[in-house]
Amino acid sequence: MTSSDTSSHPLAAGQDGGGRQIPPASVARLTIYLRALNGLLTDGVERVSSEELAEGSGVSSSIVRKDLSYLGSYGTRGVGYDVQYLSRQIAAALGLTHDWRVAIVGAGNLGKALARYTGFESRGFDVVAIFDADQMVVGSEVGWLRVSPVSDLETVLARTRANMVVLALPGPVAQEMCDRVVAVGVSSILSFAPVTLQVPPHVTLRKVDMATELQILAYHAQRAQEPTLGSAPRARAAEA
């Protein structure tokens, strides 16, 4: 058993539809491009340049072109990219053309918020089940779902054909629930639990640690507030 946030799963490994390796940073940016492209489609835009896509994604046009080259999409000089075609290419590379059925384990405030989020369906994810251990919560309705008891986890996952699981759980119970999910055959897990989980090599585990992200944000905020003049003497001393 290993702690992992990557695996042989095509999306986690960063592979396009042809099995070519895509760097993790590029995979992350492809999701941003897809969101921008979907916005352009909504506005009826048919073609977009790398510069326009870069502006809408917060990166440079050279990065956009490099990322899209992993898909074999190079655009046409002076014409740009076909928005609808490029959107389909990225969706296929990210695995969004598959049927992703998501179950949420944990019906606390976070789990309920995730279950009610309407953006999942538009991005190809169908939330099919939600679980909790609290008998005061079991049987209640969250959106259109009814909370199932965790004692029925294996049965409900099989019945709903869930192939992705979100763990919105406190640390002490997260590993046990993770083990049960893996034992059923689910190999794609997103964890919000504040612990490092152990999974087999074939399982894709992504961890969202809000505290860590806030600490990183605090670091950058502090750096932005540091007086630039005060750093010059230290820099010269270091060079000496």
N, C-alpha and C positions, 0 to 999 in steps of 0.2 A: 504494500500500500504506500502511495506517495501523496504528498501535498502538491497540487498541480493547478495551473490556470491555463494549460495548453494540453493538447492531446492529438491523436491521429484523426479526430473528427475534422472534416474538410474545412469548416468555417473557422474553428479554433486554430488549426494549423496554418491558415492563411493560404488556401489553394483556390484557384479559379476553377471553372467548370472543366478545364482540360487537365487538372491536376498539377498545374504549375504553382510553385510556391510564391505567395505574396507576403511581403514583410508585415508583421503585426501593426506597425504604425500606419502603413498604407491601408490595411483592412479597416482600421479605425476611421481613417479619413474617407474611405469609400462610403461609409454610412452617412457622413456629413454631405458628401456630394449627392447621394441619393435623395436626401431630404430636400436639398436645394433644387434638384431636378424635378421632384414631385411638385414643388411649389411653382416651378416654371410651367409644368404641364397644366396645372390648375389655371394658370393665367393665359393659357393658349399659346405659349412660346414654343416654336418648333425647332429652333437651332440656337446653340449657345457657344460662345468662344471659350477657350481655356481661361482667358483673362476675366470674363464675366463670371464663370463658375468659381474661379479663385476668389473674386471679390465677395461672392455670396457665401463662401466657405471659410474665409479668414486665413487663407494660405496664399502662397505665390503661384503664379501661373505655371512656372517650371515644375513645381511639385505636383500640380494637377496633371500635367502632361506625363510625368514620370509614373504617377500612380495608375493612370488610365492605360499606360502602355503595358502594364502587367495583364490587362484584359485583352490585349491585342487591338485596342481602340486608340487610333492616333489622330482622328479628326481629319479635316481637309483644310489646308491653308487658305485663309481668306473666307472660308465658309463655316468652319467650326464643327461642332458635334450635333448629330440628330438627337434631340432631347429624349424622345420616346425610346429610340433604340438604345441609347446609352443607359437610360434608366433600367431597361430590361436586362442589359448586360451586367450591370452592377448587382441588381437583384438576384440574378442567377449565380453570380460569383459568391454572394453572401449566403446563398442557400435559401433565399426567401421565396423561391418558387415551390418549395416543399410544403407539406401540410404540417405546421408546427402547432402542437396542442399542449398548452401549458397548464400545469397544476401548481397551486400555491400552498405551501405548508406553513401555516401560521396565520390566524385571522385576527391579529392584533391591529393596531392603527396602521402600521405599514402594509401588512397583508391586505387589509380592506382597501386601502388607497390604491394598491397595485391592481386589485381585482376590479375596481371601478374605473380604472384608467381606460378611456375610450381610444387612445392612440395605438394600442396593441393591434387591434383588428385591422386597422388601415395599413399596418406594416407587416401583415401576414401571420400574426400570432393570435391564436384562439384560446382564451382562458377557459378551461373546461371543468376545473374543480378547485375547491379550496378546503383546507382541513384545519382543525384545531383540537386541542386536548381538553379545553375547558367546556364542561357540560353546560355551562350557562350560555356559551356561544354556539355550540353545536345545534344545528337545526335552524339557526337564524338565517336571514337572507342578506347577501351582499351583492348588490346589483341584481343580476338575474340568477345568481348561483345560490345554492343552499349549502351551508357549512357542513361538511362531513366530519365524523370523528376520526382521529388518527388511527384508531383501532381498525378502521376499514381501509387504510391507506392502500394496501396491495390490491384489494378487490376493486376499489374505485379507479385506481390508475389503470388497471387492466381494462375495465369497462369503458372508460373514456378514451382509451388508447393514447394517453398522455405520453409525449416523448421529450418533454422538457419540464423541469421542476425548479421552482423558485423557493428557496428556504428563507422565510422571514421569521426567524426564530431566535430566542436567546441562546447564548453560548452553551450552557450545560446540556441541552438536549439536541443540539445541532448535529453532532456526529452520529448519534443513534438514528436520527431521521434520515441522514445522508446515507448511512449503511443500508437502511431498508429500501430507500429509493433505488440505490445501485443494484440491490439484490433482485428487484423486480425487472431490471433490464434497462432502466432509464440511464442514458449516458451523457446527458447535457444538463448541467446544474448551475444555477446562479444563486450564490449565497450572500445574504446580508448579515449573517451571523458574525459576531465579533471574535471569531476564533479561526485558527487554521485547521481546515478539514483534511482528512486523509482519504484519498480515493485511488482506485486502481489506475494504471497507466492509460487504459482505453477510455476513461471517463473525462469529459471536458468539464472542468470546474472553473467558473469565474467568480471572483470575490469582490464585492462592493463594500469598502470600508469607509464609512462616512467620516469617522474620526481622523483617519489618516489623510483623507482628502482635505479636511479642514486644516490640519496641521501644515500640509503643503501650501495651502492657500495663505495661511498666516505667515509662513516663511517668505513668500513672494510679496505679501503686503508690507512686511517689515522691511524687506530690501528696497521696495519702492519708496519708503519713507526715509531711508537713510540719506543724510546730506552728502551730495556728490563731492563737495570740496573736502570733506573730512576724510574721504577715502584716498585722496591723491598722495598725501605723505606716506601712508601705509604702502601704497603701490610702489613709490620710489624706493622705500626702505627694502621692500622685498626684492626689487631689481638689484639693489646694491649687494 
